[in-house]
Amino acid sequence: PNKLDSVVLNKARFEALVKDLLLVKQYRVEVYIAKSPSSSRNQNWTLEYKGSPGNLAQFEEILFGNSDIAVRASIMAVKVAVEGKSK
């Protein structure tokens, strides 16, 4: 009757999804947390995090604070070239 579609994501996939939704697709994101035990049929959900492309404050740690990226940084070169008439 009152089923809500859902998906289970691990932490890495959740972070990638939030980045894609906020920074690429320019969507708003809201994260709700269940406050009652998972065995209960009538769970109380509360808004825990909220963000938009213009308001990233609550998602800054996910978007910009990933220390793993800083530790694994490497040097990379990019070459932009023109082949024929296509770029």
N, C-alpha and C positions, 0 to 999 in steps of 0.2 A: 504493500500500500504506500508507505512513505519511504521507499528505498532511495538512497542517494548513490549515484555512480561514484566510484572511487578507484584509486590506483595506489599501489604500494611502491614507494621509491626509496632507494638507499640514499645516503647523504650526498654522495657525489652526483647522482642523477638529479636529486632535488636542487642542488646548487646550480647545476647546468641549466635546468629548466627555469629557475628564477632568473638567471642571467639572460637567457634567451627571451623570456617574456618581457622583462623590463627594458633591456638595452637594445634588443634587435626588433622585436615586434611592437614595442611601445605600449604594452598592456599594463593594466593595474593588477596588483597581486595582493591577495589577502590570505593569511594563514590562520586557521582556526584550530584550537586545541580542545580536546575532549576533557572535561573536568570531572566526569564521573567514571567509575570503573568500566573497563571494556566489556564486562559481562552484562552490564545493564542494557536493556533494550532502549530506554529513553535517555540518551546521553545529552548532557548540557554542553554545548559548544560555545566557546568565547573567542572573540577576535584577539589574537595574540600579536600579529605583525601585519602591517599594512604599508604598501608602497606603490609608487607610480613613477613614470619616467622623470617627472619633475620633483619627486620627493623620495629619495633613495635612502634616507637616514636609517630606517630600521633594517635595511638589508645591506648596509655598507660592509659589514664583516664578511658576508657571503660574496659580495661583488668585488671588493677591493682588498680585503684583509687576508687572503689566502697565503699563509706563510710558506706553504709547499712550493708555490710558484717561484717565490723569491729564492728559495734554497736551490731549486732545480734550474735556475736561469742559465741559459747558454747563449753563445754567440751564433747569430744566423745572418745570412746574406740573402737579399732578394734582388733579382734582376728583372727589370721591366724592359721588354723588347717588343719591337714591331716586326711581324713576319708578313711580308707582302703588304696588303692594304688593311689587314685586320690588326687590332690591338689586343 
